[in-house]
Amino acid sequence: MRAVLKGYLQLARPANLPSAAADIFAGAAIAGMFSSQSTAIWWDTRLIFLVLAAVFLYAGGVVLNDVFDMEVDKVERPERPIPSGLIPLKSAAFYGGMLLLLGTVMAFLNGNTSGIVSLILAACIVLYDAWAKKNDFLGPLNMGLCRGLNLVLGMSVLDGISDWGYASLPLIYIFAITLISRGEVHGDNKNHILWAALLYLLVMVSMAALVARNTDNLLQVIPFLGLFAFLVLKPLANAYRSNTPDNIKKAVKAGVLSLIVLDAAWVSGFSVWWYGLLLLLLLPLSLLLSKLFAVT
């Protein structure tokens, strides 16, 4: 029983889920929800609904990803819960579908705008899992769109979306991570790593420019971006020098977990710096969970 429970948890990638929650706080900050310095706002029921929505949607997406990948995983990752026989395929499919349903219900509890965004996000998740990931360009683009919509879901916290354009940065960033992951099994993806490094830099420069254009908080964002650059570029450089599957996996893992730092930069830029520090507390949680459960 304990092994089966761990299998279901493993399917949901627990280490990645705090990053989905962090997207909501980042989007809410951009929407202006944190204009007050009262920490009580972090426990607003609207935020709680959207955090749960983001977590359930993300978890449902990665579960269904493994469902659609069963035949491939039998060869490349036979130890995973579905190909190993620990979790039956039909049970995993039902589990993933219910998580997506719960995510959309949580979003609608915040409002119709959030609910509509969640439906679009759920559709993009299924599209990626079932088809788009097989395409070298559409796969990373679709995955990036999912993460961008997650930020938009946070921006909908006040039942309105002020600027969809901000979603382009997480889209670009996840596009880069997905490019790197293309060599996760066999290695030999130096060109993808170079492109990813350029896209990472584009994201950092663009975020700094957006914060500078809209607020007076650029200086308090720079330390967050510095930490982010250290966390993602060091393993990326290692993966380029020694282009092995193990180093590529480490670069992908660093990219996924560092989303929390990127979101903390958003929060710092559009509210107060110590709100960004509060959000960074999710990073140690992700790192701890990553020692217990696979990130990719």
Secondary structure as a PSIPRED ss2 file (coil, helix, strand):
# PSIPRED VFORMAT (PSIPRED V4.0)

   1 M C   1.000  0.000  0.000
   2 R H   0.000  1.000  0.000
   3 A H   0.000  1.000  0.000
   4 V H   0.000  1.000  0.000
   5 L H   0.000  1.000  0.000
   6 K H   0.000  1.000  0.000
   7 G H   0.000  1.000  0.000
   8 Y H   0.000  1.000  0.000
   9 L H   0.000  1.000  0.000
  10 Q H   0.000  1.000  0.000
  11 L H   0.000  1.000  0.000
  12 A C   1.000  0.000  0.000
  13 R C   1.000  0.000  0.000
  14 P H   0.000  1.000  0.000
  15 A H   0.000  1.000  0.000
  16 N H   0.000  1.000  0.000
  17 L H   0.000  1.000  0.000
  18 P H   0.000  1.000  0.000
  19 S H   0.000  1.000  0.000
  20 A H   0.000  1.000  0.000
  21 A H   0.000  1.000  0.000
  22 A H   0.000  1.000  0.000
  23 D H   0.000  1.000  0.000
  24 I H   0.000  1.000  0.000
  25 F H   0.000  1.000  0.000
  26 A H   0.000  1.000  0.000
  27 G H   0.000  1.000  0.000
  28 A H   0.000  1.000  0.000
  29 A H   0.000  1.000  0.000
  30 I H   0.000  1.000  0.000
  31 A H   0.000  1.000  0.000
  32 G C   1.000  0.000  0.000
  33 M H   0.000  1.000  0.000
  34 F H   0.000  1.000  0.000
  35 S H   0.000  1.000  0.000
  36 S C   1.000  0.000  0.000
  37 Q C   1.000  0.000  0.000
  38 S C   1.000  0.000  0.000
  39 T H   0.000  1.000  0.000
  40 A H   0.000  1.000  0.000
  41 I H   0.000  1.000  0.000
  42 W H   0.000  1.000  0.000
  43 W H   0.000  1.000  0.000
  44 D C   1.000  0.000  0.000
  45 T H   0.000  1.000  0.000
  46 R H   0.000  1.000  0.000
  47 L H   0.000  1.000  0.000
  48 I H   0.000  1.000  0.000
  49 F H   0.000  1.000  0.000
  50 L H   0.000  1.000  0.000
  51 V H   0.000  1.000  0.000
  52 L H   0.000  1.000  0.000
  53 A H   0.000  1.000  0.000
  54 A H   0.000  1.000  0.000
  55 V H   0.000  1.000  0.000
  56 F H   0.000  1.000  0.000
  57 L H   0.000  1.000  0.000
  58 Y H   0.000  1.000  0.000
  59 A H   0.000  1.000  0.000
  60 G H   0.000  1.000  0.000
  61 G H   0.000  1.000  0.000
  62 V H   0.000  1.000  0.000
  63 V H   0.000  1.000  0.000
  64 L H   0.000  1.000  0.000
  65 N H   0.000  1.000  0.000
  66 D H   0.000  1.000  0.000
  67 V H   0.000  1.000  0.000
  68 F H   0.000  1.000  0.000
  69 D C   1.000  0.000  0.000
  70 M H   0.000  1.000  0.000
  71 E H   0.000  1.000  0.000
  72 V H   0.000  1.000  0.000
  73 D H   0.000  1.000  0.000
  74 K H   0.000  1.000  0.000
  75 V H   0.000  1.000  0.000
  76 E H   0.000  1.000  0.000
  77 R C   1.000  0.000  0.000
  78 P C   1.000  0.000  0.000
  79 E C   1.000  0.000  0.000
  80 R C   1.000  0.000  0.000
  81 P C   1.000  0.000  0.000
  82 I C   1.000  0.000  0.000
  83 P C   1.000  0.000  0.000
  84 S C   1.000  0.000  0.000
  85 G C   1.000  0.000  0.000
  86 L C   1.000  0.000  0.000
  87 I C   1.000  0.000  0.000
  88 P C   1.000  0.000  0.000
  89 L H   0.000  1.000  0.000
  90 K H   0.000  1.000  0.000
  91 S H   0.000  1.000  0.000
  92 A H   0.000  1.000  0.000
  93 A H   0.000  1.000  0.000
  94 F H   0.000  1.000  0.000
  95 Y H   0.000  1.000  0.000
  96 G H   0.000  1.000  0.000
  97 G H   0.000  1.000  0.000
  98 M H   0.000  1.000  0.000
  99 L H   0.000  1.000  0.000
 100 L H   0.000  1.000  0.000
 101 L H   0.000  1.000  0.000
 102 L H   0.000  1.000  0.000
 103 G H   0.000  1.000  0.000
 104 T H   0.000  1.000  0.000
 105 V H   0.000  1.000  0.000
 106 M H   0.000  1.000  0.000
 107 A H   0.000  1.000  0.000
 108 F H   0.000  1.000  0.000
 109 L H   0.000  1.000  0.000
 110 N H   0.000  1.000  0.000
 111 G C   1.000  0.000  0.000
 112 N H   0.000  1.000  0.000
 113 T H   0.000  1.000  0.000
 114 S H   0.000  1.000  0.000
 115 G H   0.000  1.000  0.000
 116 I H   0.000  1.000  0.000
 117 V H   0.000  1.000  0.000
 118 S H   0.000  1.000  0.000
 119 L H   0.000  1.000  0.000
 120 I H   0.000  1.000  0.000
 121 L H   0.000  1.000  0.000
 122 A H   0.000  1.000  0.000
 123 A H   0.000  1.000  0.000
 124 C H   0.000  1.000  0.000
 125 I H   0.000  1.000  0.000
 126 V H   0.000  1.000  0.000
 127 L H   0.000  1.000  0.000
 128 Y H   0.000  1.000  0.000
 129 D H   0.000  1.000  0.000
 130 A H   0.000  1.000  0.000
 131 W C   1.000  0.000  0.000
 132 A H   0.000  1.000  0.000
 133 K H   0.000  1.000  0.000
 134 K H   0.000  1.000  0.000
 135 N C   1.000  0.000  0.000
 136 D C   1.000  0.000  0.000
 137 F C   1.000  0.000  0.000
 138 L H   0.000  1.000  0.000
 139 G H   0.000  1.000  0.000
 140 P H   0.000  1.000  0.000
 141 L H   0.000  1.000  0.000
 142 N H   0.000  1.000  0.000
 143 M H   0.000  1.000  0.000
 144 G H   0.000  1.000  0.000
 145 L H   0.000  1.000  0.000
 146 C H   0.000  1.000  0.000
 147 R H   0.000  1.000  0.000
 148 G H   0.000  1.000  0.000
 149 L H   0.000  1.000  0.000
 150 N H   0.000  1.000  0.000
 151 L H   0.000  1.000  0.000
 152 V H   0.000  1.000  0.000
 153 L H   0.000  1.000  0.000
 154 G H   0.000  1.000  0.000
 155 M H   0.000  1.000  0.000
 156 S H   0.000  1.000  0.000
 157 V H   0.000  1.000  0.000
 158 L H   0.000  1.000  0.000
 159 D C   1.000  0.000  0.000
 160 G C   1.000  0.000  0.000
 161 I C   1.000  0.000  0.000
 162 S C   1.000  0.000  0.000
 163 D C   1.000  0.000  0.000
 164 W H   0.000  1.000  0.000
 165 G H   0.000  1.000  0.000
 166 Y H   0.000  1.000  0.000
 167 A H   0.000  1.000  0.000
 168 S H   0.000  1.000  0.000
 169 L H   0.000  1.000  0.000
 170 P H   0.000  1.000  0.000
 171 L H   0.000  1.000  0.000
 172 I H   0.000  1.000  0.000
 173 Y H   0.000  1.000  0.000
 174 I H   0.000  1.000  0.000
 175 F H   0.000  1.000  0.000
 176 A H   0.000  1.000  0.000
 177 I H   0.000  1.000  0.000
 178 T H   0.000  1.000  0.000
 179 L H   0.000  1.000  0.000
 180 I H   0.000  1.000  0.000
 181 S H   0.000  1.000  0.000
 182 R C   1.000  0.000  0.000
 183 G C   1.000  0.000  0.000
 184 E C   1.000  0.000  0.000
 185 V C   1.000  0.000  0.000
 186 H C   1.000  0.000  0.000
 187 G C   1.000  0.000  0.000
 188 D C   1.000  0.000  0.000
 189 N C   1.000  0.000  0.000
 190 K H   0.000  1.000  0.000
 191 N H   0.000  1.000  0.000
 192 H H   0.000  1.000  0.000
 193 I H   0.000  1.000  0.000
 194 L H   0.000  1.000  0.000
 195 W H   0.000  1.000  0.000
 196 A H   0.000  1.000  0.000
 197 A H   0.000  1.000  0.000
 198 L H   0.000  1.000  0.000
 199 L H   0.000  1.000  0.000
 200 Y H   0.000  1.000  0.000
 201 L H   0.000  1.000  0.000
 202 L H   0.000  1.000  0.000
 203 V H   0.000  1.000  0.000
 204 M H   0.000  1.000  0.000
 205 V H   0.000  1.000  0.000
 206 S H   0.000  1.000  0.000
 207 M H   0.000  1.000  0.000
 208 A H   0.000  1.000  0.000
 209 A H   0.000  1.000  0.000
 210 L H   0.000  1.000  0.000
 211 V H   0.000  1.000  0.000
 212 A H   0.000  1.000  0.000
 213 R H   0.000  1.000  0.000
 214 N H   0.000  1.000  0.000
 215 T C   1.000  0.000  0.000
 216 D C   1.000  0.000  0.000
 217 N C   1.000  0.000  0.000
 218 L H   0.000  1.000  0.000
 219 L H   0.000  1.000  0.000
 220 Q H   0.000  1.000  0.000
 221 V H   0.000  1.000  0.000
 222 I H   0.000  1.000  0.000
 223 P H   0.000  1.000  0.000
 224 F H   0.000  1.000  0.000
 225 L H   0.000  1.000  0.000
 226 G H   0.000  1.000  0.000
 227 L H   0.000  1.000  0.000
 228 F H   0.000  1.000  0.000
 229 A H   0.000  1.000  0.000
 230 F H   0.000  1.000  0.000
 231 L H   0.000  1.000  0.000
 232 V H   0.000  1.000  0.000
 233 L H   0.000  1.000  0.000
 234 K H   0.000  1.000  0.000
 235 P H   0.000  1.000  0.000
 236 L H   0.000  1.000  0.000
 237 A H   0.000  1.000  0.000
 238 N H   0.000  1.000  0.000
 239 A H   0.000  1.000  0.000
 240 Y H   0.000  1.000  0.000
 241 R H   0.000  1.000  0.000
 242 S C   1.000  0.000  0.000
 243 N C   1.000  0.000  0.000
 244 T C   1.000  0.000  0.000
 245 P H   0.000  1.000  0.000
 246 D H   0.000  1.000  0.000
 247 N H   0.000  1.000  0.000
 248 I H   0.000  1.000  0.000
 249 K H   0.000  1.000  0.000
 250 K H   0.000  1.000  0.000
 251 A H   0.000  1.000  0.000
 252 V H   0.000  1.000  0.000
 253 K H   0.000  1.000  0.000
 254 A H   0.000  1.000  0.000
 255 G H   0.000  1.000  0.000
 256 V H   0.000  1.000  0.000
 257 L H   0.000  1.000  0.000
 258 S C   1.000  0.000  0.000
 259 L H   0.000  1.000  0.000
 260 I H   0.000  1.000  0.000
 261 V H   0.000  1.000  0.000
 262 L H   0.000  1.000  0.000
 263 D H   0.000  1.000  0.000
 264 A H   0.000  1.000  0.000
 265 A H   0.000  1.000  0.000
 266 W H   0.000  1.000  0.000
 267 V H   0.000  1.000  0.000
 268 S H   0.000  1.000  0.000
 269 G H   0.000  1.000  0.000
 270 F H   0.000  1.000  0.000
 271 S C   1.000  0.000  0.000
 272 V C   1.000  0.000  0.000
 273 W H   0.000  1.000  0.000
 274 W H   0.000  1.000  0.000
 275 Y H   0.000  1.000  0.000
 276 G H   0.000  1.000  0.000
 277 L H   0.000  1.000  0.000
 278 L H   0.000  1.000  0.000
 279 L H   0.000  1.000  0.000
 280 L H   0.000  1.000  0.000
 281 L C   1.000  0.000  0.000
 282 L H   0.000  1.000  0.000
 283 L H   0.000  1.000  0.000
 284 P H   0.000  1.000  0.000
 285 L H   0.000  1.000  0.000
 286 S H   0.000  1.000  0.000
 287 L H   0.000  1.000  0.000
 288 L H   0.000  1.000  0.000
 289 L H   0.000  1.000  0.000
 290 S H   0.000  1.000  0.000
 291 K H   0.000  1.000  0.000
 292 L H   0.000  1.000  0.000
 293 F C   1.000  0.000  0.000
 294 A C   1.000  0.000  0.000
 295 V C   1.000  0.000  0.000
 296 T C   1.000  0.000  0.000
